[in-house]
Amino acid sequence: LVAGQNPDMDIHNHRSRLAWHTAVSPATVVDFGAGFTRVRSFLRPESDAVGPRVRIGYQVEELGPDSHFPIDRAQNTYSAGTLVAHRGPGGRHQWTFGGDFFRFQTNGSETKNNRGEWGFTNNFGRLGIDNLRMGAASYYFVTIGEMARGFRNSQANLYAGDQWKAHRRLQI
């Protein structure tokens, strides 16, 4: 491992759940549940890392961590669902219905070449290492502009079912 190439990681996970079950009548029960999960991650270059990434034509080990660090991201998931089950008269049918909802969010700042990348390759009639020594870069990449992004996705489902005991030995 080369000093400064491994990011410092700060990762936290939070998870909470809530569930409720009640019998509305001897034949009907209701279940409800909700949850929230958050994963927060921050990957940043080590304090002794080289500034921008330096590539030397893939001839010598690169200097500095990948150019896409730092990565600052939070992922949230919200979920909720309910189930209602009702047993019909005589116990031959059990009807169920319900639904659930999910909301996914990703917020953060991450991009390739956030810290910049210098490249020294074989050109100008010299090897990449000679171009590094002479300060003759072949390229420099950097991303500029607003890096913060937010992505959202929602999903909902509804369902219904009937469990029927056609015979004491046959259930559909």
Sine and cosine of phi, psi and omega as CSV:
sin_phi,cos_phi,sin_psi,cos_psi,sin_omega,cos_omega
0.00,0.00,0.62,-0.79,0.01,-1.00
-0.98,-0.20,0.70,-0.71,-0.03,-1.00
-0.83,0.56,0.68,-0.73,0.07,-1.00
1.00,0.05,-0.09,1.00,-0.05,-1.00
-1.00,0.01,-0.27,0.96,-0.05,-1.00
-0.98,-0.18,0.81,-0.59,-0.07,-1.00
-0.96,0.29,0.47,-0.88,0.18,-0.98
-0.99,0.16,0.73,-0.68,-0.07,-1.00
-0.91,-0.42,0.69,-0.72,0.07,-1.00
-0.76,-0.65,0.98,-0.17,-0.11,-0.99
-0.83,-0.56,0.75,-0.66,0.01,-1.00
-0.74,-0.68,0.64,-0.77,0.01,-1.00
-0.82,-0.58,0.76,-0.65,0.04,-1.00
-0.81,-0.59,0.68,-0.73,-0.02,-1.00
-0.59,-0.80,0.76,-0.65,0.05,-1.00
-0.69,-0.72,0.56,-0.83,-0.03,-1.00
-0.67,-0.74,0.51,-0.86,0.04,-1.00
-0.65,-0.76,0.75,-0.66,0.01,-1.00
-0.72,-0.70,0.56,-0.83,0.00,-1.00
-0.64,-0.77,0.74,-0.67,0.01,-1.00
-0.74,-0.67,0.75,-0.66,0.03,-1.00
-0.56,-0.83,0.54,-0.84,0.11,-0.99
-0.99,-0.14,0.94,-0.35,-0.01,-1.00
-0.95,0.30,-0.60,0.80,0.06,-1.00
-0.50,-0.87,0.11,-0.99,0.05,-1.00
-0.87,0.50,-0.38,0.93,-0.04,-1.00
-0.97,-0.24,-0.15,0.99,-0.12,-0.99
-0.77,-0.63,0.75,-0.66,0.09,-1.00
-0.81,-0.59,0.49,-0.87,0.02,-1.00
-0.78,-0.62,0.75,-0.66,0.09,-1.00
-0.86,-0.52,0.63,-0.78,0.06,-1.00
-0.67,-0.74,0.61,-0.79,0.06,-1.00
-0.57,-0.82,0.50,-0.87,0.05,-1.00
-0.57,-0.82,0.45,-0.89,-0.01,-1.00
-0.43,-0.90,0.34,-0.94,0.05,-1.00
-0.60,-0.80,0.76,-0.65,0.06,-1.00
-0.78,-0.63,0.70,-0.72,0.04,-1.00
-0.72,-0.69,0.77,-0.64,0.12,-0.99
-0.87,-0.49,0.88,-0.47,-0.02,-1.00
-0.93,-0.37,0.83,-0.57,0.01,-1.00
-0.73,-0.69,0.65,-0.76,0.04,-1.00
-0.68,-0.73,0.93,-0.36,0.04,-1.00
-0.94,-0.34,0.82,-0.57,-0.06,-1.00
-0.69,-0.73,0.38,-0.92,0.03,-1.00
-0.89,0.45,0.48,-0.88,0.08,-1.00
-0.88,0.48,0.39,-0.92,-0.04,-1.00
-0.90,0.43,-0.44,0.90,-0.01,-1.00
-0.99,-0.15,0.31,0.95,-0.03,-1.00
-0.96,0.29,0.49,-0.87,0.11,-0.99
-0.91,0.43,0.50,-0.87,0.00,-1.00
-0.79,0.61,-0.95,-0.31,0.07,-1.00
-0.94,0.33,0.34,-0.94,0.05,-1.00
-0.93,0.37,0.61,-0.79,0.01,-1.00
-0.83,-0.56,0.86,-0.51,0.06,-1.00
-0.94,-0.35,0.68,-0.73,-0.05,-1.00
-0.87,-0.49,0.93,0.37,0.08,-1.00
0.79,0.61,0.46,0.89,-0.02,-1.00
0.85,0.53,0.39,0.92,-0.01,-1.00
-0.99,-0.14,-0.49,0.87,-0.04,-1.00
-0.77,-0.64,0.44,-0.90,0.03,-1.00
-0.82,0.58,0.68,-0.73,-0.01,-1.00
-0.93,0.38,0.45,-0.89,0.04,-1.00
-0.97,-0.23,0.71,-0.71,0.06,-1.00
1.00,0.06,0.30,-0.95,0.02,-1.00
-0.96,0.27,0.17,-0.99,0.06,-1.00
-0.77,0.63,0.49,-0.87,-0.08,-1.00
-0.97,0.24,-0.10,0.99,0.00,-1.00
-1.00,0.00,0.00,1.00,0.10,-0.99
-1.00,0.08,0.60,-0.80,0.16,0.99
-0.99,0.11,0.44,-0.90,0.12,-0.99
-0.88,-0.48,0.86,-0.51,-0.03,-1.00
-0.84,-0.54,0.94,-0.33,-0.16,-0.99
-0.64,-0.77,0.60,-0.80,0.13,-0.99
-0.75,-0.66,0.79,-0.62,0.03,-1.00
-0.89,-0.47,0.83,-0.56,-0.02,-1.00
-0.89,-0.46,0.64,-0.77,0.10,-0.99
-0.76,-0.65,0.85,-0.53,0.08,-1.00
-0.95,-0.30,0.67,-0.74,0.02,-1.00
-0.59,-0.81,0.53,-0.85,0.07,-1.00
-0.43,-0.90,0.53,-0.85,0.02,-1.00
-0.34,-0.94,0.38,-0.93,0.02,-1.00
-0.63,-0.77,0.45,-0.89,0.02,-1.00
-0.65,-0.76,0.74,-0.67,0.10,-0.99
-0.86,-0.51,0.80,-0.60,0.03,-1.00
-0.84,-0.54,0.75,-0.66,-0.02,-1.00
-0.74,-0.67,0.80,-0.60,0.04,-1.00
-1.00,-0.07,0.82,-0.58,-0.04,-1.00
-0.95,0.31,0.18,-0.98,0.03,-1.00
-0.87,0.50,0.66,-0.75,-0.02,-1.00
0.99,0.14,-0.14,0.99,0.06,-1.00
0.95,0.32,0.25,0.97,-0.03,-1.00
-1.00,0.08,-0.39,0.92,0.02,-1.00
-0.85,-0.52,0.61,-0.79,0.21,-0.98
-0.75,-0.66,0.91,-0.41,-0.01,-1.00
-0.99,-0.11,0.66,-0.75,0.08,-1.00
-0.76,-0.65,0.57,-0.82,0.14,-0.99
-0.45,-0.90,0.34,-0.94,-0.01,-1.00
0.14,-0.99,-0.28,-0.96,-0.02,-1.00
-0.19,-0.98,0.20,-0.98,0.09,-1.00
-0.56,-0.83,0.29,-0.96,-0.05,-1.00
-0.62,-0.78,0.68,-0.73,0.05,-1.00
-0.76,-0.65,0.62,-0.79,0.07,-1.00
-0.74,-0.68,0.86,-0.51,0.01,-1.00
-0.94,-0.34,0.71,-0.70,0.03,-1.00
-0.72,-0.69,0.67,-0.74,0.16,-0.99
-0.78,-0.62,0.85,-0.53,0.05,-1.00
-0.84,-0.54,0.62,-0.79,0.07,-1.00
0.22,-0.98,-0.07,-1.00,0.01,-1.00
-0.73,-0.69,0.92,-0.40,0.06,-1.00
-0.36,-0.93,0.63,-0.77,0.03,-1.00
-0.29,-0.96,0.38,-0.92,0.09,-1.00
-0.97,0.24,0.60,-0.80,0.03,-1.00
0.90,0.43,0.54,0.84,0.06,-1.00
-0.90,0.43,-0.63,0.77,0.00,-1.00
-1.00,-0.06,-0.14,0.99,-0.02,-1.00
1.00,-0.08,0.37,-0.93,0.03,-1.00
-0.52,-0.85,0.83,-0.55,0.10,-0.99
-0.99,-0.10,0.65,-0.76,0.05,-1.00
-0.81,-0.58,0.77,-0.63,0.04,-1.00
-0.86,-0.50,0.95,-0.32,-0.06,-1.00
-0.89,-0.45,0.04,-1.00,0.05,-1.00
-0.96,0.29,0.98,-0.19,0.13,-0.99
-0.33,-0.95,-0.03,-1.00,-0.10,-1.00
0.86,0.51,0.37,0.93,-0.01,-1.00
0.97,0.25,0.27,0.96,-0.03,-1.00
-0.76,-0.65,0.26,-0.96,0.13,-0.99
-0.97,0.25,0.31,-0.95,0.01,-1.00
-0.85,0.52,-0.65,0.76,-0.01,-1.00
-0.91,0.41,-0.57,0.82,0.05,-1.00
-0.93,0.36,-0.62,0.78,0.05,-1.00
-0.91,0.42,-0.57,0.82,0.09,-1.00
-0.89,0.45,-0.73,0.68,-0.01,-1.00
-0.88,0.47,-0.54,0.84,-0.03,-1.00
-1.00,-0.01,-0.11,0.99,0.00,-1.00
0.96,0.28,0.44,0.90,-0.01,-1.00
-0.98,-0.22,1.00,0.04,-0.04,-1.00
-0.97,0.26,0.58,-0.82,0.08,-1.00
-1.00,0.10,-0.53,0.85,0.03,-1.00
-0.36,-0.93,0.30,-0.95,0.15,-0.99
-0.62,-0.79,0.83,-0.56,0.04,-1.00
-0.93,-0.38,0.66,-0.75,0.14,-0.99
-0.42,-0.91,0.59,-0.81,0.05,-1.00
-0.99,-0.14,0.74,-0.67,0.03,-1.00
-0.84,-0.54,0.37,-0.93,0.02,-1.00
0.93,-0.37,-0.16,-0.99,-0.02,-1.00
-0.97,0.25,0.85,-0.53,-0.04,-1.00
-0.99,-0.10,-0.29,0.96,-0.07,-1.00
-0.94,0.34,0.70,-0.72,-0.01,-1.00
-0.70,-0.71,0.48,-0.88,0.09,-1.00
-0.66,-0.75,0.82,-0.57,0.01,-1.00
-0.88,-0.48,0.64,-0.77,-0.04,-1.00
-0.74,-0.67,0.56,-0.83,0.09,-1.00
-0.49,-0.87,0.75,-0.66,0.03,-1.00
-0.85,-0.52,0.50,-0.86,-0.03,-1.00
-0.54,-0.84,0.70,-0.72,0.03,-1.00
-0.72,-0.70,0.57,-0.82,0.00,-1.00
-0.70,-0.72,0.61,-0.79,0.13,-0.99
-0.82,-0.57,0.52,-0.86,0.01,-1.00
-0.50,-0.87,0.38,-0.92,0.07,-1.00
-0.53,-0.85,0.50,-0.86,-0.01,-1.00
-0.45,-0.89,0.37,-0.93,0.05,-1.00
-0.71,-0.70,0.86,-0.51,0.08,-1.00
-0.97,-0.23,0.89,-0.46,-0.14,-0.99
-0.87,-0.49,0.80,-0.60,0.09,-1.00
-1.00,-0.08,1.00,-0.08,-0.02,-1.00
-0.93,0.36,-0.53,0.85,-0.01,-1.00
-0.49,-0.87,0.31,-0.95,-0.03,-1.00
-0.89,0.45,-0.34,0.94,0.01,-1.00
-0.94,-0.33,0.04,1.00,-0.03,-1.00
-0.75,-0.66,0.85,-0.52,0.00,-1.00
-0.82,-0.57,0.74,-0.68,0.01,-1.00
-0.85,-0.52,0.00,0.00,0.00,0.00
